[in-house]
Amino acid sequence: MGNANYVFRLDDVANNMNIANFERIMKIMLKYNIKPIIGVIPCNQDPRLAAYGKDSRIENDVFWLLLRKLQKENEWTIALHGYNHVYCSQDSGILKIHNRSEFAGLSEAEQHKKISEGKRILEEKGLQISAFMAPAHTFDKTTLKVLGRNGINTVTDGHGIYTYQQEGITLVPQIMSRPRVMPFGVYTSCLHFNTMSDRDFIRTENFIVQNRDRIISFDEAVAMTADTLPKKMINLLIRGIFKVRASLRSAHEELPLSVRCRN
């Protein structure tokens, strides 16, 4: 089955999410005592995401109570998933995955305003925040600098198969959209639960059943830094491959006409 370790990450958590799908993936995680990292949007203004919960919106107080419980009682990691999830620029940032970003390309002052305000909102709701999850996987060196200034020291993103440091921030790589067995390394599976199908849920649970002993928490993954020369070389090689691949893909990606900043 290999000696790799696996982390689960849930994107786009907000009070206007697809609550039925969230409850379904939550039950799977709780059933097997999986401790995922979840990206919470403090002030969601993305109309596409808001539409997921139009028929089953959870009450605001109930939503925040649920998140507090998942963090405090079940040890789920809560990541700041941007501020409003609205794209402001066509900058593809460090990872060169998408030509759209809520952060990359913005000034330090603009990024600080978003990150500090987003963190303030989540902390006022009783959540502890030390991790960041960038919408569209796009952030730049300024983002990392601002995160450090705001006491956020880890990012769930990056190219590689071992945790690494950049600009004083710890990055836990995320290169998979769905879980699959690998021979070695640390792999974060990015689950967009709002749009998961029945087949996706079944496939995810089957993977968990078959690989439960190799599934770790985000905090455990943070500690698995590439601390030997072979691991560092593998990381550099993979980062180079993904950078070229992502650059070629993003060069042909058009930015949605609806992209704009909202403050």
Buried (B, 14 or more C-beta within 10 A) or exposed (E): EEEBBBBBBBBBBBBBBBBEBBBBBBEBBBEEEBBBBBBBBBBBBBEEBBEBBEEBBBEEEEBBBBBBEBBEEBEBBBBBBBBBBBBBBBBBBBBBBBBBBBBBBBEEEBBBBBBBBBBEBBEEBEBEBBBBBBBBBBBBEBBBBBBEEBEBBBBBBBBBBBBBEEBEBBBBBBBBEEBEEBEEBBBBBBBBBBEBEEEBBEBBBEBBEEBEEBBBBBBBBBEBBBEEEEBBEBBBEBBEEBBEEBEEBBEEBEEEEEBEBEE
